[in-house]
Each structure stands twice: as C-alpha cells, then as structure tokens.
Amino acid sequence: MLIDDGYAGVTVDGVAATAGVGRATIYRRWSTMPDLVAEALRDLGSSSIETPDTGSLEEDALVLLRWLIGAVNGPLGTVTLSLPRDFGALSAFSTGPLEAWKSAFARTWDRWTPCNGDRDTFIRGSAVADAASDPVVHQWLFSDQIVPTALADEVLKCVISPLTSPTPQLATWINRREQLHRTC
C-alpha cells in the first residue's frame, strides 16, 4: 500500500482489508499508523540482504554498495522519502535497511581482515560501513536524482580501497570515532 498509494493513502481500514482482518486486529498490534508504517519500513529492507562471498573484498564491497544503491533508488527509498518529516522515516530506515547493510558490510570486512594482522592498523568493519554508506545516503537524501550505480565504483576506489591498508594513526582515529558514536 505504501508503494502504491504513498503514506497519505494508507489507512487502517485499507491495511485491515488487505490483510483480511478487522481493524481491532491491527490496533492490537500497532497502536498508531506511524508505528505500523515504521515496522513495515524496517521489515522491507532488513531481511533482504545477505553477506556476499565472491572471493574478493572488492567484489563483495561492490555487491553490497550496489544493493544499497538499489535500495535507495527502489520502492524502499521512494517510500522513505515520501513519509512526513516528523514521522521519523530516516530513523526507521536507519534501524532497518541501513543497519542490515552495515551489518553485512561489517561481516564482510571482518572476514577479509587477516586473523594475524597488525591490530594497530585494523579498522573495524562497522566504521568502514559508515564511511562507505555516507556518500550514497547523502546523495539519496539531498539530490532529486537517482543515485547512479557508478557511485559504487567511486566509493570503492576513494573510500574503501584506501582503508584496506591504513596507517596506525588513521585506524586509531576511525576506531575512536566509532566508539564515540556507540556511546552517544
């Protein structure tokens, strides 16, 4: 319903009719329409990504970046941007599809990190996932155009590849930034 009718077109009666249940059943599970829509948005993207294993970090990163670009360019991104600003749509997107993407990226990054590597130059995958997703999400939010798939290649070249062998100072700074984000 969100994809077809937009947020303004979604009603409890419509959801109940589509689900083949009564209004009371809907209200027992979700007390408000924003609660229902937020859960639907989180569910739309949170289960649709798997951690790739193509045989190379670069290819795995491209698969994940292309998934994110596809998500923001597709119905999920369209629905998210159409929600009222006071709805908390970005929060729902962040805790659903974007969190799923970041988790898959962090698992991929961590899998490619050498087990006996120098821990001083190791950057945790979640920090790199933030750095890699920011250009995609920024362009999606602040541009009236679709995010070009070529941005995946650019992010790989300019953001991810330099982080595959960072200096100890860069690794320390990025990891500290990640710890601060977790505590805030």
C-alpha positions as CSV (number, residue, x, y, z in Angstrom):
1,M,0.0,0.0,0.0
2,L,2.8,2.4,0.8
3,I,4.5,1.8,-2.6
4,D,1.2,2.1,-4.5
5,D,-0.6,4.8,-2.6
6,G,2.1,6.6,-0.5
7,Y,1.8,7.3,3.2
8,A,-1.3,9.6,2.7
9,G,-3.1,6.7,1.0
10,V,-2.5,4.1,3.8
11,T,-5.4,3.7,6.2
12,V,-6.1,1.2,9.0
13,D,-9.2,0.1,7.1
14,G,-7.2,-0.4,3.9
15,V,-4.5,-2.4,5.8
16,A,-7.1,-4.5,7.6
17,A,-8.9,-5.2,4.3
18,T,-5.7,-6.1,2.5
19,A,-4.7,-8.4,5.4
20,G,-8.2,-9.9,5.6
21,V,-8.6,-9.0,9.3
22,G,-10.6,-6.5,11.3
23,R,-9.5,-3.1,12.5
24,A,-9.2,-4.3,16.0
25,T,-6.6,-6.8,15.0
26,I,-4.5,-4.1,13.5
27,Y,-4.8,-1.9,16.6
28,R,-3.9,-4.8,18.9
29,R,-0.5,-5.0,17.3
30,W,0.1,-1.3,16.4
31,S,-1.4,1.5,18.4
32,T,-0.8,4.1,15.7
33,M,-0.4,4.3,11.9
34,P,3.2,5.6,12.2
35,D,4.1,2.5,14.3
36,L,2.7,0.2,11.7
37,V,4.4,2.1,8.8
38,A,7.8,2.3,10.7
39,E,7.7,-1.5,11.3
40,A,6.8,-2.1,7.6
41,L,9.7,0.1,6.5
42,R,12.2,-1.7,8.8
43,D,11.0,-5.1,7.6
44,L,11.1,-4.1,3.9
45,G,14.9,-3.8,3.9
46,S,16.2,-5.6,6.9
47,S,15.9,-9.2,5.7
48,S,16.7,-8.7,2.0
49,I,20.5,-8.6,2.1
50,E,22.9,-11.4,2.5
51,T,26.7,-11.2,3.2
52,P,28.3,-11.9,-0.2
53,D,31.2,-14.2,-0.7
54,T,32.6,-13.6,-4.2
55,G,36.2,-14.4,-3.4
56,S,37.4,-10.9,-3.1
57,L,36.9,-8.0,-0.8
58,E,36.5,-5.5,-3.7
59,E,33.8,-7.6,-5.4
60,D,32.0,-8.2,-2.1
61,A,32.1,-4.5,-1.3
62,L,30.7,-3.7,-4.8
63,V,27.8,-6.2,-4.3
64,L,26.9,-4.5,-1.0
65,L,27.2,-1.0,-2.3
66,R,25.1,-1.8,-5.3
67,W,22.5,-3.3,-3.0
68,L,22.4,-0.1,-1.0
69,I,22.1,2.0,-4.2
70,G,19.3,-0.3,-5.4
71,A,17.5,0.0,-2.1
72,V,17.6,3.8,-2.1
73,N,16.6,4.0,-5.8
74,G,13.8,1.5,-5.5
75,P,10.5,1.4,-3.7
76,L,12.1,1.3,-0.3
77,G,13.9,4.6,-0.9
78,T,10.9,6.2,-2.6
79,V,8.6,5.3,0.3
80,T,11.1,6.5,2.9
81,L,11.4,9.9,1.2
82,S,7.7,10.3,0.8
83,L,7.0,10.0,4.6
84,P,6.3,13.1,6.6
85,R,9.4,14.6,8.1
86,D,8.0,14.4,11.6
87,F,7.3,10.7,11.1
88,G,10.9,9.6,11.8
89,A,11.3,7.9,8.4
90,L,15.1,8.3,8.5
91,S,15.2,6.6,11.9
92,A,13.1,3.7,10.6
93,F,15.4,3.5,7.5
94,S,18.5,3.6,9.7
95,T,17.3,0.9,12.1
96,G,16.1,-1.3,9.3
97,P,17.6,-1.4,5.8
98,L,20.7,0.7,6.5
99,E,21.5,-1.3,9.7
100,A,21.2,-4.5,7.8
101,W,23.5,-3.2,5.1
102,K,26.1,-2.0,7.6
103,S,26.0,-5.4,9.4
104,A,26.5,-7.3,6.2
105,F,29.3,-4.9,5.3
106,A,31.0,-5.2,8.7
107,R,30.8,-9.0,8.5
108,T,32.3,-8.9,5.0
109,W,35.1,-6.5,6.0
110,D,35.9,-8.5,9.2
111,R,36.0,-11.8,7.2
112,W,38.7,-10.3,4.9
113,T,40.7,-8.9,7.8
114,P,43.8,-11.1,8.3
115,C,43.5,-13.1,11.6
116,N,47.1,-12.4,12.5
117,G,47.2,-8.9,11.0
118,D,48.6,-5.8,12.8
119,R,45.8,-4.8,15.2
120,D,47.1,-1.2,15.2
121,T,46.1,-0.8,11.6
122,F,42.9,-2.8,11.8
123,I,39.8,-0.7,11.2
124,R,36.6,-2.4,12.3
125,G,34.1,-3.1,9.6
126,S,31.3,-1.1,11.1
127,A,33.4,2.1,10.9
128,V,34.2,1.4,7.3
129,A,30.5,0.7,6.6
130,D,29.6,4.1,7.9
131,A,32.2,5.7,5.7
132,A,31.1,3.8,2.7
133,S,27.4,4.4,3.1
134,D,27.6,8.1,3.8
135,P,28.2,9.2,0.2
136,V,25.3,7.0,-1.1
137,V,22.8,8.1,1.6
138,H,23.9,11.8,1.2
139,Q,23.2,11.8,-2.5
140,W,19.9,10.0,-2.0
141,L,18.7,12.4,0.6
142,F,19.9,15.7,-1.0
143,S,19.5,15.0,-4.7
144,D,16.4,14.9,-6.8
145,Q,18.0,12.3,-9.0
146,I,18.5,8.6,-8.6
147,V,21.9,7.6,-7.2
148,P,24.0,6.3,-10.1
149,T,25.3,2.8,-9.8
150,A,28.7,4.1,-10.8
151,L,28.9,5.7,-7.3
152,A,29.6,2.2,-6.0
153,D,32.8,2.1,-8.0
154,E,33.8,5.6,-6.9
155,V,33.2,4.7,-3.2
156,L,35.2,1.6,-3.6
157,K,38.1,3.4,-5.2
158,C,38.1,6.6,-3.0
159,V,36.8,5.3,0.4
160,I,37.1,1.6,0.8
161,S,40.4,0.8,-1.0
162,P,42.5,3.4,0.9
163,L,41.2,1.8,4.1
164,T,42.5,-1.7,3.2
165,S,45.9,-0.7,4.4
166,P,45.6,2.3,6.7
167,T,48.2,3.9,8.8
168,P,48.1,3.2,12.5
169,Q,47.0,6.9,13.1
170,L,44.1,6.6,10.7
171,A,43.0,3.3,12.2
172,T,43.1,4.7,15.7
173,W,41.2,7.9,14.7
174,I,38.4,5.9,12.9
175,N,38.1,3.4,15.6
176,R,37.8,6.1,18.3
177,R,35.1,7.8,16.2
178,E,33.2,4.6,16.1
179,Q,33.4,4.2,19.9
180,L,32.2,7.7,20.4
181,H,29.2,7.1,18.1
182,R,28.3,4.0,20.2
183,T,28.4,5.9,23.5
184,C,26.4,8.9,22.3
